[in-house]
Amino acid sequence: MADKFCPLCHSESIQPYYQNKGVGYLSCPQCALVFMSKTHHLSDTEEKLRYDAHQNNPDDKRYQAFLSQVFNPVIDHLNKQGLDFSKVGAKGLDFGCGPGSTLSLMFEKQGHQVNLFDKFYANNPAVFEQSYDFITATEVVEHLSAPNVELHRLFGSLKKGGVLAIMTQMMDDKTDFSTWYYKNDPTHICFFSKNTMRYLAKKWRAKVSFFGNNVALYYFPK
């Protein structure tokens, strides 16, 4: 068996979840993650080719509206911190920014500073040597082959009072995985639920709030 443990919590109590057209998925009873067997993961070259085809135009109003699901609650959190960002601005990180980061531009228009990281387009590990008032990961955690490693870096890079915003389509009791469109993208290999998000909050001793069924915000107390 290629998969011996959960890629998020490293539990060995994983079990078969779903299989279709030779592609197998497993689930973890400890953290509730559902994930694709690594046997079926795309190569880095195949994965990047799919991302290169994405058309995420920073001037696209519909795309900006989509990202506002993360942008608005993060801005609200920063405004409630009682800190004076008027001169320097808050310091943020856009993790998984892609070839052209629209979200970072939205924050920069509000006077905030944003560093970028992306495995393929902005691979600069030095950004994790800094700490941040906010970190965003929009439509990226479902692509991670080692979510434990990457989320460890993100939570570890937050300042006290900081916020980590994760956007991904979350599974729930009504999700019919066999017909769920979100699994049909071969670059989507990890599927989270609110229970998975709560597991992360408990692990990192953070508070979590949900916005709809696709955004989770983690808060660290000051």
N, C-alpha and C positions, 0 to 999 in steps of 0.2 A: 504494500500500500504506500503510495507516494506521500500522502498526507498523514503525519503521525500526531500532529497537535494543532490546536487552533492558532491562527496567525495573530490574533488579538490578545488572548489571555494565556496562551500556551497550555491550555488544558488538553489532556490526552483523551478526554471522554467524548471525542467527536463521533458523530454518527451520520450515516447517509441521509440526505434530505430530499434530493430530486435528481432525476437524470433524464436527458432528452437528447436524441441524436448523438449519443456517445459522450456528451458533456455532463460530468457529474458535479453535484453540489453537496456540501456537507453542512451540518449545523453543530453549534456548540451549546450544550445545556447550561454552561457556567455563565457565559456572557451574552448568549442569545444571538451571536453572529451567525449569519449564513454566508458561505463562501464557496467559490468555485475551486475545484481540485486544481492544484498547481500544474498537474499534467496538461491541462488545457489552456494555460496562460499563453498569451501571445509573446513573441520575442519583442525586445525593445524596438527593433527596426519596424516590425509590423504595427506595434502600438503607436509609434510616432507618426507613421504614415497616416493613420486615422485622425490623429490630432491636427496634422498639417492641413487636413481637408476642412477643418472647422472654420466657419466664418463668423467670428465674434467681433463685430465692428464697434469700436468705442462710441461712435456717433449714432448707433442704432438705439432709438428710444425704447423699443420693446425689450431689448437686451438690458438696458439700464433699469427698466421697470422690474424685470426679473431679478436683477441683482439687488434691488432695493429691499427685497425680503431679508437680506442680511445687513445691508447698509443702514437702514432706518433703525433697527433695534440696537446696533452697535453705536450709532451716533447718540441715541437716547441714553445709553449707558454712560458714554463719555460725558454727556451734559450733566448727568446726575452725580458725577464723582466730585463735584465742587472744586475741581482743579482749574487753574487759569491756563488754558491752551491758546489764548488770544495772540501771544507773541511767538511762541515756538510751535505750537500744535502738538497733538498726541503723536506717539511713535507707533507705527503699525507694521505688520508683515502680512503680505498676501502670499499664502502658501499654495502652490499649484496654479500660478498666475496664467499659464499658457503663453502663447506667442505674443499676445498683446493684452495687457491688463487693463480692462475697463474699470474694475472696482477701485484700483489704486488711484486712478484719475478722479473718480468721484470723491474719494476721501481728500485728495490733494486740493481739490476745489474748495474744500471746507477748511483748508489751512493745515492739514495734518501731513505728516511725513510717512511714507510707506516704502519699505524694502520689499524686494521681490525674490521669490524662490520657485523654481520649477525644475524638475528632473531633466527635462529636455531643453527648455528655453532660457532658464536663468539659474543654472546649477552652480550656486555660490554658497557652499556650506558655511562660509564665514558669517552669514547673517544669523546663525544660531549661537554665535558668541555674544550676541546682544540680547537685551530684554525689551519687552514691548508692552505698551498700554492696551493694544488690541491685536489679535491675529485672526485672519479670515481664511477659511478653507472651503471654497464654494465648488461643489460638484467635483470633488477630488478624492475624498476618502474611499469612495467605491472603487477607485482604480488602484488602491495600494496593495501590493503583494505582501508587505510587512507593516501592517497598520500599527502594531505595537511599537515598533521602532520610531515611526514617523510621529505618532501621537505623543510619545515620550518626549521627543524633541520640542513639539509645540507646547505642551503643558509646561515643560521645563523652561521655556523662553518667556513666559508671562510674568509681568511684574505683579506685586501684590495689588489687588484692586483691579487687575486687568481682566479682559474678556476674550474668550476664544469662541468664534462663531463658526459652526460647521453646517454646511448646507448639503444635504443628500436626500434622495427619496427614501423615506423610512417604511419598512414593512409593518403591518399590523395584522390583527386577527382576520381582517376582511381581505387580505391580499391573497389572490389566487396566483401562486408563483408560476404555475404552468402557462398562464396567459399574461403575466405581468410584463409590460413592455420594457421595463427598466433592466431586466436581466438579458434582453436580446442584444444589447451592445456587448461585444466580446471583450471590450476593455473594462467592463464592469465586473469585478471579481469579488467584492465584499459588499454585503447588504446588511445594513443596520436597522434596528428598531428602537423605539423609545426605551425598551428594557436594556438594550445594548448601551444607549447613551447614559442611562442611569447607572449602569455598571461602571462606566468611565468616571462619572461624577463621584461615585463612592471611592473608587481607586485613588483618585486625585484629590479627594476631600474638597471638592468644589460644589457649588450650587449650579443646577441646570434649569433652564427655562426653555419651553418649546414654543415655537411660533409656526402654527400650522403643522403639517406632517412632513416638513422637509428642512426645518431650521432648528438647531439646538444651540443655545448660548450658555457657556460655562463661565462662572464668575468666581474669582478668588477673593476672599475677604482681605481687607487692608491689614 
